[in-house]
Amino acid sequence: MHRKTYHIKAIWDNDAEVWVAESEDIPGLITEAETQAELESKLRVMVPELLLENGVIDCVKQEIPVRIHEERDFYLYAPCPV
């Protein structure tokens, strides 16, 4: 049986210094965390709750496949010859 994988986009906000996560697949999901580990912990609670509340799933005992797509921009500088 094929199960839907729920996709979550996590983007690093340089100004706020937090990961911001949202999803088109999971109604109402928007959260932030200072670390990737903290974000994952929050998502482990929030995703099943939101899917249940929105009638997307009917049982928390079933596995919920989730894929987090992380984006973080940063700048690199090449050393200048002397």
C-alpha positions in Angstrom: 0.0 0.0 0.0 1.4 3.4 -1.0 1.3 6.0 1.7 1.6 9.7 1.0 4.8 11.4 2.0 4.2 14.8 3.7 6.7 17.4 2.6 7.8 20.1 4.9 9.9 23.1 3.9 12.4 24.4 6.5 14.2 27.6 5.7 16.9 29.2 7.9 15.9 32.8 8.7 19.2 34.7 9.0 17.6 37.7 10.7 15.7 35.8 13.4 18.3 33.0 13.6 15.7 30.3 13.5 14.5 27.5 11.3 11.0 28.3 9.9 8.9 25.3 8.8 5.7 25.2 6.8 4.0 22.8 4.5 1.4 22.8 1.7 0.6 19.2 2.6 -0.2 19.8 6.3 -2.9 22.4 6.8 -2.0 25.0 9.5 1.7 24.0 9.9 4.0 26.9 10.6 6.5 26.8 13.4 10.1 27.8 14.1 13.0 26.5 16.2 16.5 27.6 16.9 18.0 24.2 15.9 17.2 21.4 13.5 16.9 19.0 16.3 14.4 21.2 18.1 12.5 21.7 14.9 12.2 17.9 14.4 11.0 17.5 18.0 8.3 20.0 17.5 7.2 18.5 14.1 7.0 15.0 15.7 4.2 16.4 17.9 2.6 19.0 15.6 2.3 17.0 12.4 0.1 14.1 13.7 -2.0 16.6 15.7 -2.6 18.8 12.7 -3.4 15.9 10.4 -5.9 14.5 12.9 -7.5 17.9 13.5 -7.9 18.5 9.8 -9.4 15.1 9.1 -6.4 14.1 6.9 -5.8 10.9 8.9 -8.0 9.1 11.3 -5.5 7.3 13.5 -2.2 8.3 15.1 -1.0 4.7 15.2 -0.4 4.6 11.5 3.0 5.7 10.2 3.2 9.1 8.8 6.0 9.5 6.2 7.6 13.0 6.4 10.3 14.5 4.3 11.9 17.8 5.5 13.5 19.9 2.8 16.0 22.3 4.4 17.3 25.5 2.8 20.0 27.6 4.2 21.9 30.3 2.3 25.3 31.4 3.3 28.3 33.2 1.7 31.8 32.0 1.1 34.8 34.1 0.3 37.8 33.1 -1.6 41.2 34.1 -0.2 42.8 37.0 -2.0 46.3 36.5 -3.3 48.8 38.7 -1.5 
